[in-house]
Amino acid sequence: PQAALIDPAAGSVLAIAESLTNLVGANLNGGLSAVSLSANWMWPCRNLGEDAGLYAAVKACSDFACALGINIPTGKDSLSMTQKYGKKKVLAPGTVIISAAGEVKDVKKTVTPVVANKKSTLYYVDFSNSAMQLGGSAFAQSINYLGTEAPQIASPEYFANAFNAVQDLVDNDLLLAAHDVSAGGVITTLLEMTFANVNGGLNVDLSELDAKDLETALFSENPAIVVQVVNNKCKAVERILAECGVKFIAIGEPTAERAVIVNYNGEEYLFGIDY
């Protein structure tokens, strides 16, 4: 909902994008074409500007799904998201909740988000192909800030190529772990990948991300995933991603220290995992 407060259309696109990056580690029977969506609209209609915002959000949702070649056969709406307290009226933020489902071809090929203690490389795989933004992020909300620019996806075609390229990696057993970048940004993704493995941490360098500063690199919620690849399969992974025109960056590796160590433009920052 934070992104939709900046731009209702962007909010819809990001909702679909996150539902799909949550699924991409499963071995879907047909890749992106296997997915169907449900859309649940929560909007404070009949208030100034909100009907127009809902129209923009629904249109963007429809256009993006059609461009990806996936359907939205079901959903619901709650369009009276307004509450009065005496003379004060509170509007709920306009939101679309997207649920995504798809048939899995081989459940045993599903890639978990848990980092493995192996000689391997972590890659940031970019699903947005756009500059990283802090607008509408959980970090921005935590400091009582909304922002003026929400993350964007350069094109549905690029997003679809990224999704199906990762599906190829999953189908060919080339990934040790995979986790989407969403609420909290890449630092949250990296920490979450270590929680269920109580041994060791990660050493990463985020200097090459398309971010204007450290805060943006850490907390931007541009659609992306982080994958772990055993070192002798890195060339195969890089070849598949490159052939599909997908942007990716090698960002680090597992380490014995129980922390996520982040390097950025020559400076080092340590994030303790267990405290």
Secondary structure, DSSP 4 states (H G I P E B T S, - for coil): -HHHHH-HHHHHHHHHHHHHHHHTTS-BTTGGGGEEEEEEEE-B-SSTTHHHHHHHHHHHHHHHHHHHT-EEEEEEEE-B-EEEETTEEEEPPPEEEEEEEE-BS-GGGPPPSPPPSSSEEEEEEESS-S----TT-HHHHHTT---S-----S-HHHHHHHHHHHHHHHHTT--SEEEEE-TTHHHHHHHHHHHT--S-EEEEE-TTSS-SSHHHHHH---SEEEEEEEGGGHHHHHHHHHHTT--EEEEEEEESSSEEEEEETTEEEEEES--
